[in-house]
């Protein structure tokens, strides 16, 4: 199937309502717009609250002053442009500055902006850094979307990494199974490449990015099946986005359907306070309520996800809440000394990020417990 990419709202298909096109043209002056003919065809314009339209079509509210361009402080962990090393065992390579569409709530809008130099250019430098750091066992290719690269280009990245002994896992973060599943179903060479890398002893994980069950079309399901047949493992990540999956019903349906397809829900992210995101973010405590209620409605296999916030200091999991306090734990810490750190915070229903909690009731109350298992 021929997929046409649309970067200019003026080229949207005829059925697009004029109000939506007008909003897109205004917002595009600040934040890029990108979609494609397949993804646009999933929109139900008869529904004013259509989740697919909400995900891809610009809204004037994006122009509200809110958030920042680098909400997770990625610049702090940037070794060279396009190479990040935040967690001991994982390096991240930003290999593309294009996606199959642009999610309106994207936290890496900076990658798509003119004059930004966020994408990896010095592959040799990146590979040499990874070679020198034995602790790196995982490399995540991300961007933008690595599957927007031609298969030959993707091969050059994977081949550069495959000979590094201590790198055991290669992850590819991609929303292409949702935005353009034909990229997978119609490119046998891509699937053969994945098989070849796996046959060389590396495990490939495709980190998919389905946000709503309506993205799981027959074509997307076929792409998932073909990817799994290569031997790659799949796992899904999504933020909770207002109007897309911000109800327990929408989220549980997504969890359930993914589990039927053999794709475990992995991380459910707190929407990052990125510029333009005020209308898409859900406060942490409301999001946690949605997440837990959704989990209560599905089987064990469908509820393997964690609700996390990708904070500058680490991946912080929300683990519980009572009437007065909310409980969090460092699932991944940028600084090893924070690993497993437990936080008890006074509740704040308006908090969107850790920094919005101004009262830490207790920090690491489990400290003595951990130490009782540690060396004498
Ligand atoms: S797929 Fe990821 S990087 Fe691309 S626009 Fe969506 S959120 Fe941003």
Boltz pocket constraint, residues with backbone or C-beta under 6 A from the ligand:
constraints:
  - pocket:
      binder: B
      contacts: [[A, 98], [A, 99], [A, 100], [A, 101], [A, 102], [A, 103], [A, 105], [A, 106], [A, 107], [A, 108], [A, 143], [A, 144], [A, 145], [A, 174], [A, 175], [A, 209]]
      max_distance: 6.0
